[in-house]
Amino acid sequence: MNYDKIQAAIVEEAEAFVNDEIRPYVNEFEEKGGIPRELISKMAAKGYLAAPFPKQYGGLELDPVYYGLFTEAFGKGCVATRSLLTVHSSLVGETILRLGTADQKNKWLPLMARGEAIGAFGLSEPDIGSDAKGIKTTWHEEDDCYVINGAKKWITFGHLADVFIIIAANNGRSTAFLVERSFQGLETKRIEGLMVARATYLAEIYLNNVRVPKENVIGKLNFGFEYVVSTALDFGRYSIAWAGVGLAQEALEAMVTYSRNRSQFDQKLRNFQLIRGMIGDAVTKIHAARALCLRAGQLRRDKDPESIIETTTSKYFTSKVAVEVANDALQVHGANGFTNQYPVERLYREAKVLEVIEGSSQMQQEIISNYGLQHYYIRNKKK
């Protein structure tokens, strides 16, 4: 069996796992306010928490293309479990894999693979979102450690995590630290009353004179944003791009199924031209979105520098597609779409957040625009 077939089999098995172990309980996860530890343990036992990690750390060693398809499978079935992959495996795990020291990799990646340590990424703050360079959490050096003070907010799985990548500043320069929950002075508070992400243990993190060993710095001191944040967000955006495809695909399937079963005016909804138009547009958008993600994945697999802008473009496009298709799916469901008896109510809510997290759509537009202005300018040629 060749490598592609092995990876394809892992993705196929993951789809079955989602259908059996996750999909039937999604509403229950929201009602109870979190995915259960038992499910996380089952995911860990399958290697799913370390899908992109090398085998030496307990991973499945999926390449970027198949990891994207793997992410789509979870994104279709349950936003919360996909969010765990995005944060734990991509933002934290892949960042440690790329920029961590040998000791950091050997300590944390096997623990993360086994689900014995859940990771979270601490960048956003109560007053700082897109302006990531303006963080107010600070660090200063003492003889044997670095001391961190500040607060983080909107941290996915922050109330459950065992280890955090925390970004803190000193005289305008940022550094990334591995901060353990067990460190004195670190507290988390669950964020309640959410429209979305109800099962993702979203939290605020308070850091009061938290002493961090010097060996817990990730990357270079004073280059946290340039190296760690940019790297982590690139990993996160790739995951979110596939999340948009998965959510849109789930919404399309719900729309098609409902239109084939529901009758109005003595005929099935699927026979109405305007409904067929929405379905046709959704199919086209999703195929285009998946093609963009596959292209980004291929470039990432080849370590092509263009993969970064392709990832950004994919994240921007798929998040918009997810919102548009989920909106149309709810429209087709009519009043039924507003009840949790049908998946489109949840999909409609969860789609919108994709346009905000890992950089808002407006931020992505700015990045893509700068790229376009640099690469598509045709200078006047002299005759």
N, C-alpha and C positions, 0 to 999 in steps of 0.2 A: 504494500500500500504506500503510495507516494505522500509527500508532505501535505499537498493541497487536500487530498482525500481525508487525511487524518484531521486536518483543521475543519473541513466541511462536516465531518462526522461529529466533532465537538459542538459545532453550531446547531446541528440537527438535534443532538441530544439535549442541548440547552433549551431549544424550542419546546421539546416534550416536557422538560422539567418545569418550564414556565406554565404550560397548559395544565399540568397535574398538580403542582405544588403552590402556585402563586395566583393564577388567574381567578380561580373560584373564591378567593378570600380577599380580593382587593378592597371591597367595601368594608369588610371587617377590619382590615388594617387601618383604614381611615377612622372608623368609629372608635377603635381602641387607641388611636394616636401613635401608632408605630408598627413597623414590621417586627415580628417576634424574634427573639434571640435564637429560638429553635430553627427558624428558617435560615437565619444567617449561618448557623452551624451546618445546615444541610448544603448551603451554597459553598461554604468553605470545604466541606468534605468532597465535593465535586471538583474543586480547584477553581471555582468560578470567581472567587475573590482575588485570584491572582492570574486571571486569564492571560494578560500580556506579559507576565513575569517570565524570566528564564526558568527552566526546570530545576536548576541548581538551588533556587529559592522556593521551590514548591509550586511553580507556576505551570500553566498550560502552554506557554510560549506561542500564543497566537500572534501572527503578524498583523500589521495595522488593518489590512483589508478584512481579514476574518474577525479581528477584534471588533471592527465596526459592525459587521453583520451580527456578531454575538450581542453587542450593545443594542442593536435594533430589536432583537428577539425579546430582550428584557423590557425595552422601552414600549413595545407593543402591549405587553401584558400588565405592567405595573410600573408607574413612575417612581415609586419609592425604592424598589429594588434596583432599578436602573440608576437612580441617584446615588445609591451606595456604590455602584461600580464607578460612576463618574468621579466621585470624591475619593473614596478609599483606594481604588485601583489606579485611576488616572491622575488626578490632581496630586495625591500624596505618594502612592506607590511608584508610579512611573517617574515622578520627580526625584524621589530618593534613588531610584535605579539610574537615572541619568546624571545626577549631580552629587549624590551622597558619597561619603567616604566608604572604603571597604568595610570598616567596622560598622558604620551605619546600615549598610546594605545587609551585612551578615546578621545583624541584630534584629532589624525591623521587618525586612521583607518576608522571612519565614514565619514570623509571628502574624503578620498581616495575611499571609496566604492561608494559615490555619484558622483565621478568625479569632485568634487569641488577643489581637490588638487591632482595634478599628481606628482608622485614620480620618482626620478632618483637616480642612485648610482654612486658616484664620487670616483673611485679608480685609474684608469689609468691616466697617466700624459704624457706630450709631450715626455719625455725621459724614462718613466717607464711603462712597460707593464706587462710581466710575472714576473718580479722581483718586486713583489708587496711590499715586505718588504723594498725596497729601495726608497720609496716615498720621495719627496722633499718638498711637501706642509707641512708647519709647523704650530704649535700652541704654544702659551704661555699664561700664566695665568695673569690676572689683578684682581683687587679687587672684581669686581662683574661679571666678564665674562671671556671667553676664546677668544683670538684673533687669527684668521687664516689668513695666507698669502700663496699664491701659485697659481698653475694652474692645471686643470684637462683637459683631452682630450679624445675623442672618447666616450663621454657620451650619451648613447641612450636616446632620449627624453629630453636631457639636455636643448634644446632651448625652450621647452614647459613647463618643470616641474615647480612646485610651491614649492616643498620641496626636498632637497637633503640629502642623507647620504654621508657626506664627511669624508674621512679618511686622517688624518694629523698626523705628527710626532713631537715629542719633545724629543731631546737627544736619538734618536734611538728607542723610544717606540711610538707606534701609538695609536690613539684614534679615535672613531667614533662620529661624531656630526650631529645632525639634523640642517641643515642650510636652512633658508627660503629665497626665492627669494627676498622678501621685505627688507632683511637686507642690510644696506648700505655697499657698497664696493664689492658687488657680481654682476658680469656681465657675460653674455653668448654670444657666437658668433657661428652662424651656420657654420658647415663644409660643403663645397660645392664640386662638382666634384667627387662624389663617384661612385664607381662601384656597390656597394650594399647599402642597408639601406637608400635609397633615400627618403623614406617617414617616417623616424623615428626621424626626428629633431635632428640628431646627432650634438653635439656641443662641443666647448671648454668652460671651466668655469674659470673665473679669480676671485681670492679672494684677495682683497686688504684691509688689516686691518679690516676684517669682525669680528664684535663683536657678539659672540654667548652666550646666557644665559647659566649659569652653569647647569640648569635643562635639557638642550638639549643634554647632553652626552648620548649616547646609550651604555649600558653595563658598563664595568669598565674602569676607566681612566687608560691609558697606556697599555690596553690589547685589543686594537682595532683589531689587526690582529688575535690574538689567538682566540677571541670570535666572533666578529662581521663579519670580512671579511670571515673567514672560514665558518661561519654559512650561510652568504648571498650567497657565491659562491656555497655551497651545494644546496641551494634552486634554484639558477640560473642554475646549471648544470642539475638538474632534469628536469627543464623546457626545456632546450636546447636539452636534450636527446629525449624528445617527439617531439620537433620541427624537429629533424632529421627524425624521423619516418613519421611525417606528410608530410614533403617535399618529401621524397623518395616515399611515397604512391602516392602523386600527380603526380610525374614524371612517375611512373609505369603506372598509369591510362592514362596519356597522350601518353606514348609509345604504350600501347596496343591499344588504340583507333585509333591512327594514323596508326599502322600496319594493322589494320582490314579494314581501309578505303582507304589507299593509294595503288595504283597498280604500278608495274614496271615489265617489260618483260612479260606482259600479265597475271600477277597473283598478288595477294595481298602480301604485304610485310610479313604478318604473316606466309606465306607458306615457307619462306626461312629459312633453318636450322640455320644459324648463328643468324638471328633475333630471332628465337624461343629460341636459347641458351641464349641470353641476357635477354629475358623475364623470362625464367626459373631461371636464377641466381638472377634476381631482386626480384622475388617472394620469393625465399629462404632467401635472405638477409633481406628483410623487415619483414618476419615472425620471423626470429631470433632476429632482432632488437626490435620488439614489445614485444617479450617474455622477453628479458632482461629488458625492461622498466617496464613491468608488475611485474616482480620479484622485482625490486627496489622499486616500488610503494607499493607492499605488505609488504616488510620489513619496509618501512617508516611508513606505517599505524600501524605496530606492534611495532614501536619505537625500532627496532632491531639495535644495533650498526653497524652491517654489512651493513646496508643500505647505508652508506657513500661510501664504496668501490664499492658496486653494482651500485650506482648512477654514480660514476666516470667511471666505466667500460661501463655503458650504454651510457654515453655521448660520450666517445671515439669511441665506435663501431658505434652508429647511425650516428654520423657526417661523418664517413668514408663511410658508406652505402649511405648516402644522396649524397655525391659527386660522388660515383661510379654509382649510378642509374641515377642521373641527367645527367651525362656524356653519358651514354648509350642511354638515351632517346633523347638527342640532336643528337647523331649519327644516330639513326633511322630516325629522322626527316630530316636529310640531310641539304641542304641549307635553307629549311623552318625553321629549328630550330634556325636560327640566327635572325629571325624577331620577333617583339613583337606581331605578329598576332597569335603566338602559345606560350603557357606558358613556354615551356622548356628553352627559352632564359633567362627568369627571374630566373627560378629554378636553372639553371646551375650557374648563378652568385651568387645567394643567398646561395646555398649549401656550397660553399667554405668557407664562413665566419664562418660556424658552427665549422670548424676545428681550429678556432682562438679564438673566444670569450669564456668567462668563463674558460679560461685556454686552451692553445694550445694543439693539439693532442700530441705533444712531452712532454708537462708537464703531461698530463694524463698517457702517457706511463711510465713515471718515477714513478708516484705514484703507478700505477698498478704493475710495476716491483718490487718496494720496498715491496709491499704487498705479491707478489709471493715469493720473496726471504725469507720472514719471515715465511710464512705459508706452503710452500711446500718443505721444506728441510727435507730429511729423513736421520737421523743420522745412522751411521754404528752400527749394533748390534753385540755384541760379541756372538760367537758361544758357 
